[in-house]
Amino acid sequence: MMMMMMMMMMMMMMMMMMMMMMMIVNNHLNLFNYFFK
């Protein structure tokens, strides 16, 4: 049981990190487009 909970927590953390990275990348791309227009 404990192992399952730990695995779930790790998966959630990974998903959150991926979402944050995607958001940051998108923001950076928007900024680049804005500057180099």
mmCIF file of the N, C-alpha and C atoms, coordinates in Angstrom:
data_MODEL
# 
_entry.id   MODEL 
# 
loop_
_atom_site.group_PDB 
_atom_site.id 
_atom_site.type_symbol 
_atom_site.label_atom_id 
_atom_site.label_alt_id 
_atom_site.label_comp_id 
_atom_site.label_asym_id 
_atom_site.label_entity_id 
_atom_site.label_seq_id 
_atom_site.pdbx_PDB_ins_code 
_atom_site.Cartn_x 
_atom_site.Cartn_y 
_atom_site.Cartn_z 
_atom_site.occupancy 
_atom_site.B_iso_or_equiv 
_atom_site.pdbx_formal_charge 
_atom_site.auth_seq_id 
_atom_site.auth_comp_id 
_atom_site.auth_asym_id 
_atom_site.auth_atom_id 
_atom_site.pdbx_PDB_model_num 
ATOM 1   N N  . MET A 1 1  ? 0.850  -1.205 0.000   1.00 0.00 ? 1  MET A N  1 
ATOM 2   C CA . MET A 1 1  ? 0.000  0.000  0.000   1.00 0.00 ? 1  MET A CA 1 
ATOM 3   C C  . MET A 1 1  ? 0.886  1.256  0.000   1.00 0.00 ? 1  MET A C  1 
ATOM 4   N N  . MET A 1 2  ? 1.842  1.270  0.869   1.00 0.00 ? 2  MET A N  1 
ATOM 5   C CA . MET A 1 2  ? 2.696  2.468  0.961   1.00 0.00 ? 2  MET A CA 1 
ATOM 6   C C  . MET A 1 2  ? 3.415  2.697  -0.375  1.00 0.00 ? 2  MET A C  1 
ATOM 7   N N  . MET A 1 3  ? 3.894  1.651  -0.987  1.00 0.00 ? 3  MET A N  1 
ATOM 8   C CA . MET A 1 3  ? 4.617  1.787  -2.260  1.00 0.00 ? 3  MET A CA 1 
ATOM 9   C C  . MET A 1 3  ? 3.685  2.384  -3.321  1.00 0.00 ? 3  MET A C  1 
ATOM 10  N N  . MET A 1 4  ? 2.466  1.926  -3.348  1.00 0.00 ? 4  MET A N  1 
ATOM 11  C CA . MET A 1 4  ? 1.507  2.424  -4.346  1.00 0.00 ? 4  MET A CA 1 
ATOM 12  C C  . MET A 1 4  ? 1.301  3.929  -4.150  1.00 0.00 ? 4  MET A C  1 
ATOM 13  N N  . MET A 1 5  ? 1.163  4.337  -2.909  1.00 0.00 ? 5  MET A N  1 
ATOM 14  C CA . MET A 1 5  ? 0.936  5.763  -2.629  1.00 0.00 ? 5  MET A CA 1 
ATOM 15  C C  . MET A 1 5  ? 2.150  6.566  -3.093  1.00 0.00 ? 5  MET A C  1 
ATOM 16  N N  . MET A 1 6  ? 3.325  6.056  -2.817  1.00 0.00 ? 6  MET A N  1 
ATOM 17  C CA . MET A 1 6  ? 4.552  6.763  -3.196  1.00 0.00 ? 6  MET A CA 1 
ATOM 18  C C  . MET A 1 6  ? 4.615  6.890  -4.720  1.00 0.00 ? 6  MET A C  1 
ATOM 19  N N  . MET A 1 7  ? 4.295  5.837  -5.405  1.00 0.00 ? 7  MET A N  1 
ATOM 20  C CA . MET A 1 7  ? 4.334  5.859  -6.874  1.00 0.00 ? 7  MET A CA 1 
ATOM 21  C C  . MET A 1 7  ? 3.342  6.904  -7.404  1.00 0.00 ? 7  MET A C  1 
ATOM 22  N N  . MET A 1 8  ? 2.173  6.936  -6.833  1.00 0.00 ? 8  MET A N  1 
ATOM 23  C CA . MET A 1 8  ? 1.155  7.892  -7.283  1.00 0.00 ? 8  MET A CA 1 
ATOM 24  C C  . MET A 1 8  ? 1.677  9.320  -7.072  1.00 0.00 ? 8  MET A C  1 
ATOM 25  N N  . MET A 1 9  ? 2.273  9.542  -5.913  1.00 0.00 ? 9  MET A N  1 
ATOM 26  C CA . MET A 1 9  ? 2.778  10.889 -5.603  1.00 0.00 ? 9  MET A CA 1 
ATOM 27  C C  . MET A 1 9  ? 3.868  11.269 -6.616  1.00 0.00 ? 9  MET A C  1 
ATOM 28  N N  . MET A 1 10 ? 4.744  10.344 -6.910  1.00 0.00 ? 10 MET A N  1 
ATOM 29  C CA . MET A 1 10 ? 5.833  10.625 -7.856  1.00 0.00 ? 10 MET A CA 1 
ATOM 30  C C  . MET A 1 10 ? 5.250  10.959 -9.234  1.00 0.00 ? 10 MET A C  1 
ATOM 31  N N  . MET A 1 11 ? 4.260  10.209 -9.658  1.00 0.00 ? 11 MET A N  1 
ATOM 32  C CA . MET A 1 11 ? 3.645  10.449 -10.966 1.00 0.00 ? 11 MET A CA 1 
ATOM 33  C C  . MET A 1 11 ? 3.018  11.848 -10.995 1.00 0.00 ? 11 MET A C  1 
ATOM 34  N N  . MET A 1 12 ? 2.336  12.203 -9.925  1.00 0.00 ? 12 MET A N  1 
ATOM 35  C CA . MET A 1 12 ? 1.679  13.511 -9.866  1.00 0.00 ? 12 MET A CA 1 
ATOM 36  C C  . MET A 1 12 ? 2.744  14.611 -9.956  1.00 0.00 ? 12 MET A C  1 
ATOM 37  N N  . MET A 1 13 ? 3.826  14.444 -9.217  1.00 0.00 ? 13 MET A N  1 
ATOM 38  C CA . MET A 1 13 ? 4.884  15.462 -9.214  1.00 0.00 ? 13 MET A CA 1 
ATOM 39  C C  . MET A 1 13 ? 5.462  15.593 -10.636 1.00 0.00 ? 13 MET A C  1 
ATOM 40  N N  . MET A 1 14 ? 5.706  14.475 -11.290 1.00 0.00 ? 14 MET A N  1 
ATOM 41  C CA . MET A 1 14 ? 6.264  14.506 -12.641 1.00 0.00 ? 14 MET A CA 1 
ATOM 42  C C  . MET A 1 14 ? 5.310  15.247 -13.588 1.00 0.00 ? 14 MET A C  1 
ATOM 43  N N  . MET A 1 15 ? 4.027  14.949 -13.474 1.00 0.00 ? 15 MET A N  1 
ATOM 44  C CA . MET A 1 15 ? 3.043  15.599 -14.349 1.00 0.00 ? 15 MET A CA 1 
ATOM 45  C C  . MET A 1 15 ? 3.056  17.112 -14.112 1.00 0.00 ? 15 MET A C  1 
ATOM 46  N N  . MET A 1 16 ? 3.097  17.499 -12.839 1.00 0.00 ? 16 MET A N  1 
ATOM 47  C CA . MET A 1 16 ? 3.083  18.934 -12.514 1.00 0.00 ? 16 MET A CA 1 
ATOM 48  C C  . MET A 1 16 ? 4.329  19.597 -13.107 1.00 0.00 ? 16 MET A C  1 
ATOM 49  N N  . MET A 1 17 ? 5.480  18.952 -12.967 1.00 0.00 ? 17 MET A N  1 
ATOM 50  C CA . MET A 1 17 ? 6.723  19.532 -13.476 1.00 0.00 ? 17 MET A CA 1 
ATOM 51  C C  . MET A 1 17 ? 6.613  19.700 -14.998 1.00 0.00 ? 17 MET A C  1 
ATOM 52  N N  . MET A 1 18 ? 6.085  18.688 -15.672 1.00 0.00 ? 18 MET A N  1 
ATOM 53  C CA . MET A 1 18 ? 5.959  18.753 -17.131 1.00 0.00 ? 18 MET A CA 1 
ATOM 54  C C  . MET A 1 18 ? 5.059  19.934 -17.522 1.00 0.00 ? 18 MET A C  1 
ATOM 55  N N  . MET A 1 19 ? 3.941  20.073 -16.807 1.00 0.00 ? 19 MET A N  1 
ATOM 56  C CA . MET A 1 19 ? 3.011  21.162 -17.124 1.00 0.00 ? 19 MET A CA 1 
ATOM 57  C C  . MET A 1 19 ? 3.715  22.510 -16.946 1.00 0.00 ? 19 MET A C  1 
ATOM 58  N N  . MET A 1 20 ? 4.448  22.634 -15.841 1.00 0.00 ? 20 MET A N  1 
ATOM 59  C CA . MET A 1 20 ? 5.131  23.910 -15.573 1.00 0.00 ? 20 MET A CA 1 
ATOM 60  C C  . MET A 1 20 ? 6.139  24.191 -16.688 1.00 0.00 ? 20 MET A C  1 
ATOM 61  N N  . MET A 1 21 ? 6.898  23.170 -17.069 1.00 0.00 ? 21 MET A N  1 
ATOM 62  C CA . MET A 1 21 ? 7.908  23.366 -18.111 1.00 0.00 ? 21 MET A CA 1 
ATOM 63  C C  . MET A 1 21 ? 7.237  23.794 -19.427 1.00 0.00 ? 21 MET A C  1 
ATOM 64  N N  . MET A 1 22 ? 6.142  23.130 -19.765 1.00 0.00 ? 22 MET A N  1 
ATOM 65  C CA . MET A 1 22 ? 5.443  23.477 -21.007 1.00 0.00 ? 22 MET A CA 1 
ATOM 66  C C  . MET A 1 22 ? 4.954  24.924 -20.963 1.00 0.00 ? 22 MET A C  1 
ATOM 67  N N  . MET A 1 23 ? 4.410  25.307 -19.830 1.00 0.00 ? 23 MET A N  1 
ATOM 68  C CA . MET A 1 23 ? 3.898  26.683 -19.700 1.00 0.00 ? 23 MET A CA 1 
ATOM 69  C C  . MET A 1 23 ? 5.041  27.693 -19.864 1.00 0.00 ? 23 MET A C  1 
ATOM 70  N N  . ILE A 1 24 ? 6.160  27.416 -19.210 1.00 0.00 ? 24 ILE A N  1 
ATOM 71  C CA . ILE A 1 24 ? 7.311  28.332 -19.286 1.00 0.00 ? 24 ILE A CA 1 
ATOM 72  C C  . ILE A 1 24 ? 7.803  28.415 -20.737 1.00 0.00 ? 24 ILE A C  1 
ATOM 73  N N  . VAL A 1 25 ? 7.917  27.276 -21.379 1.00 0.00 ? 25 VAL A N  1 
ATOM 74  C CA . VAL A 1 25 ? 8.393  27.259 -22.776 1.00 0.00 ? 25 VAL A CA 1 
ATOM 75  C C  . VAL A 1 25 ? 7.439  28.071 -23.653 1.00 0.00 ? 25 VAL A C  1 
ATOM 76  N N  . ASN A 1 26 ? 6.145  27.866 -23.463 1.00 0.00 ? 26 ASN A N  1 
ATOM 77  C CA . ASN A 1 26 ? 5.172  28.614 -24.274 1.00 0.00 ? 26 ASN A CA 1 
ATOM 78  C C  . ASN A 1 26 ? 5.325  30.108 -24.027 1.00 0.00 ? 26 ASN A C  1 
ATOM 79  N N  . ASN A 1 27 ? 5.484  30.481 -22.789 1.00 0.00 ? 27 ASN A N  1 
ATOM 80  C CA . ASN A 1 27 ? 5.619  31.901 -22.474 1.00 0.00 ? 27 ASN A CA 1 
ATOM 81  C C  . ASN A 1 27 ? 6.865  32.465 -23.157 1.00 0.00 ? 27 ASN A C  1 
ATOM 82  N N  . HIS A 1 28 ? 7.940  31.710 -23.103 1.00 0.00 ? 28 HIS A N  1 
ATOM 83  C CA . HIS A 1 28 ? 9.183  32.181 -23.712 1.00 0.00 ? 28 HIS A CA 1 
ATOM 84  C C  . HIS A 1 28 ? 9.002  32.325 -25.221 1.00 0.00 ? 28 HIS A C  1 
ATOM 85  N N  . LEU A 1 29 ? 8.320  31.368 -25.827 1.00 0.00 ? 29 LEU A N  1 
ATOM 86  C CA . LEU A 1 29 ? 8.110  31.436 -27.276 1.00 0.00 ? 29 LEU A CA 1 
ATOM 87  C C  . LEU A 1 29 ? 7.294  32.673 -27.609 1.00 0.00 ? 29 LEU A C  1 
ATOM 88  N N  . ASN A 1 30 ? 6.291  32.940 -26.820 1.00 0.00 ? 30 ASN A N  1 
ATOM 89  C CA . ASN A 1 30 ? 5.463  34.126 -27.072 1.00 0.00 ? 30 ASN A CA 1 
ATOM 90  C C  . ASN A 1 30 ? 6.324  35.384 -26.962 1.00 0.00 ? 30 ASN A C  1 
ATOM 91  N N  . LEU A 1 31 ? 7.173  35.428 -25.964 1.00 0.00 ? 31 LEU A N  1 
ATOM 92  C CA . LEU A 1 31 ? 8.023  36.608 -25.779 1.00 0.00 ? 31 LEU A CA 1 
ATOM 93  C C  . LEU A 1 31 ? 8.947  36.774 -26.981 1.00 0.00 ? 31 LEU A C  1 
ATOM 94  N N  . PHE A 1 32 ? 9.515  35.662 -27.437 1.00 0.00 ? 32 PHE A N  1 
ATOM 95  C CA . PHE A 1 32 ? 10.422 35.741 -28.588 1.00 0.00 ? 32 PHE A CA 1 
ATOM 96  C C  . PHE A 1 32 ? 9.677  36.276 -29.797 1.00 0.00 ? 32 PHE A C  1 
ATOM 97  N N  . ASN A 1 33 ? 8.475  35.757 -30.019 1.00 0.00 ? 33 ASN A N  1 
ATOM 98  C CA . ASN A 1 33 ? 7.696  36.215 -31.179 1.00 0.00 ? 33 ASN A CA 1 
ATOM 99  C C  . ASN A 1 33 ? 7.399  37.701 -31.034 1.00 0.00 ? 33 ASN A C  1 
ATOM 100 N N  . TYR A 1 34 ? 7.090  38.092 -29.842 1.00 0.00 ? 34 TYR A N  1 
ATOM 101 C CA . TYR A 1 34 ? 6.754  39.504 -29.602 1.00 0.00 ? 34 TYR A CA 1 
ATOM 102 C C  . TYR A 1 34 ? 7.957  40.418 -29.903 1.00 0.00 ? 34 TYR A C  1 
ATOM 103 N N  . PHE A 1 35 ? 9.122  39.971 -29.488 1.00 0.00 ? 35 PHE A N  1 
ATOM 104 C CA . PHE A 1 35 ? 10.324 40.798 -29.682 1.00 0.00 ? 35 PHE A CA 1 
ATOM 105 C C  . PHE A 1 35 ? 10.810 40.801 -31.124 1.00 0.00 ? 35 PHE A C  1 
ATOM 106 N N  . PHE A 1 36 ? 10.756 39.647 -31.766 1.00 0.00 ? 36 PHE A N  1 
ATOM 107 C CA . PHE A 1 36 ? 11.293 39.558 -33.130 1.00 0.00 ? 36 PHE A CA 1 
ATOM 108 C C  . PHE A 1 36 ? 10.259 39.777 -34.226 1.00 0.00 ? 36 PHE A C  1 
ATOM 109 N N  . LYS A 1 37 ? 9.162  40.400 -33.886 1.00 0.00 ? 37 LYS A N  1 
ATOM 110 C CA . LYS A 1 37 ? 8.136  40.584 -34.909 1.00 0.00 ? 37 LYS A CA 1 
ATOM 111 C C  . LYS A 1 37 ? 8.543  41.662 -35.904 1.00 0.00 ? 37 LYS A C  1 
# 
